[in-house]
């Protein structure tokens, strides 16, 4: 750093420095493997080109809903395309993703939403029994987007806006603002609160990028891998495999 200070022309600039962020993994995968299968979810299949476009649609829809840099977007969902897409779309805006444990009771869900100051809540209707009463406990209403997972049927709606309709209104060519500093917060994750209310823990863009690459290398993921999502994505963002699988152009199942 001293050398760069002594030689201003060698200081950090756009030619020699790009902030680390796991969003870059999806950009690269869509560019080099556009037709490769990115996601398998029941009967649904998305290529990397489609996955990228859906994330851009979601990012644009969230921006149109008023989400700005530093805002929190919460999501409570089973392992599904929506939860995976949120791990890219929210950080595209420089916003903070808050994946909530699906096993929490209504009071703790409400606590996470209020403590994390969520402005938008993406909620899987499969968990209507706990999410609906949690929303009633909130002191300040927030925008809720209802996720109707194709693998779940006969569950009551949680909001008037359904997820697929929400992202359909977004622009698949959206140019997202991104981040200015790789130390910006990417995720807000909560403990399950065994000794009181849940405790918030943050991921930075840099930390998530490096952890995802480390995990992909450790378990020897490559472009032929098919990663079966048994680990909950809400748990430490699936130990960062939400990004690590994409980094190598593998398939999320």
N, C-alpha and C positions, 0 to 999 in steps of 0.2 A: 504493500500500500504506500510505503514511503516513496518508492521509486515512481509510482504513478503520480504522486503529489509533486515530486520534483520535475516530472515530465508531463505537463498538463495534456499534451497531445496524445499521451498513452493512457489517460484516465478512462474510466468506464464510459462507453457510449454504445449506440445501437449497432455499430459495426463489430464490436468485440464482446458484447454481453447481452444475453437474453435471460430474463428471470425464469427460474425453474418452476414449472407448474405441470401437474399431471394432465391438464387439458391438452397439452401438446401431444400426448400419446394418441389421442383420438384423431387429432388433425393429421398426424403422420399415417395412422392406420387407414384412414379414409382416402388418403392420397395414394398410398402404395398398394393397398389391398381393397379397393372399393367394392369388388364383387364377392369377397370372402364373407362367409357367414359369421356375423358378429354375435348374434343373440338367437338362442333357441328357447322358446317359452311355450310349452304345450304344442299347439299346431302352428304357432306364429314363428316366422323367421324374418330376421332383419340382416341385411348386409351391412358392411361398415359404412358404405355411402348413405344408406338409409338411417343407420344409427346416428351418424353425424348430423344429418339433416333434421332428425327428430330433436336432437339436443339443441340445435340452433333455433328451431321453432319454439321449444320450451323456454330457452333463454329470452327470446324476443317477447313471448307472451308474458313472462314474468316482468320484463322491463316495462311493457305496456301497462301492467298491473301496478306499477309504481316502485318495483324493487330497484334499489340503487346500491352502489358500492358500500360495503359494510353492513347492509341490512341482513337480517336472518330469515331464511326460508326453511320452515320445518317440514318434515315428511314422516309419516308413520305408515309403513306398508310392508307386506311380505316381500320376499325376494322376487322381483318382477322387473320388467323393462322400465317402468316408471321410476323405481328407486335407483336403478342403475343410471338412467338418463339424468336424474337430478344431480348425480355426482359429477357431471360435466357441465350441465347447463347453468347451475347456480354459480360455480366458480368462474364461469365465463364472464359473469357480470361483476366479478370482484365481490360478490355477496358471500354470505356464510351459510353453509348447509347444516341443518340440525336434524340428523336421522334419529328418531325416537324409538326406543325399545317397545316392541309390540306387546310385551308381557306386563307392562306397567298398568296400574289401576288408574281410574279417571283422575283422582286427585294428583297423582304424580305426573300424568300427562299434562294436566293443566299447569302444574308447577313449571315443567320444562318450557311450555309455550310462553308463559309469562316471564320467567326468569331469563330466557333466551331472547325475549323481545321479538318474537316471530311476527312478521308482517303478512306472510302468506303461509298457509298450512295445506299441504297435499296429503290427503287422508284416504286410505284404502277402506272401502265400505265393508270389507270382511271383518273389520274390527269395530263395527258400529256400536256394539254393546259397551265398549269402554270409551270410544272417541266421542260419541254423542253426549253422554253425561259430562265428559271433560269440557266440552265446548260450553255447556251450561254454567260451568264454574268460573269461566273467564270473566274478569272485571271489564276488559275491553274487547269487543268483538274483533275478529280478524277475517280476512278473506280466506275461504275454504274452497279447495278444489277436490272434487269427489273422484277417486280412482275406482273405476269399475273393471277390475281385473277379469280378463276373459276366462281365467281358471276358477273364478268364484261366481256363483249364481245365487239368486234369491236373497240378496242382502239389501236392506233399505239404503236409500241414498243418504249422503251426509251433507250435500249442498246442491244447488241448482246447476252449477258449472261442472261438467264432467271432464276428466283429464284429456281424453282424445279430442274432444271439441275444443278444449283450451289450447292445446298445442296446434291444432289444425288452423287456428287463426294466426299462428306465428309464422314468421318468414324463414324458410329453409336456407336462405342466403344471408341471414342476419350477420352483420359485422359487429361482433361483441367487443366491449371496451377492454376486457382483460385486466391484468394487474400491472401495477407500477413497481411493486416490491415483492420479491419472492417470500418475504417473511410475513406478508399479509395473511390473515386467517382464512382458512379454506373451510374447515368443518368445526362445528361445536358438538361435542359428544358428551353424553351424560352417563355417569355411573348409575347403577340400578337403585341406589339409595338404601342399602341395608342398614345403615346407622344414622338415618335421618333423610333429609331431602337429597335428591341426586346432586352430584358435584360435576360442574362443567369442566371439560378438558378440550383444549384446542389443538388442531392440526394446522401447520402452516403449509403453503403451497410447496415450498422447498422440502419440508419434512416428508410430505406425502409423496412427492416425486421420487425422492431418494429411497424411501421405505418400499415403495412399489417396485422399483427397479431391483432392490436388494432381494425382495421376496420372489420375484420372477426368476432371478438367477439362482437363488437357493434351491427352489423346487424344480429347476430346469424346465420352465415353461418355454415353448416355442410356438411357431405359427401353426403347428399341427395339433396343438393341445386343445382339449375340450375340458373346460373347468366346470365341474358340477357344483352349483351353489347350494351346499348344505350349511355352510357357515352363514349366520345372519348378516346381511349387509349393514344392518344398523349397529352391529358390534364392531366398534373401531373401524367403521367403513369396510367391514369384511377384511380386517387386517391389511387394508390397502390393495387387496386383489381386485377390487372394483376398478382400479387403474392398471394394476400389473398385468392382468390378462390382456387388456387392450394394448399395452405397451409392446407386446410381442405379436399382436395380430391374431391371438387365439380366439376361441369361441366360448362365450358365456352361456351356460346351460342352466 
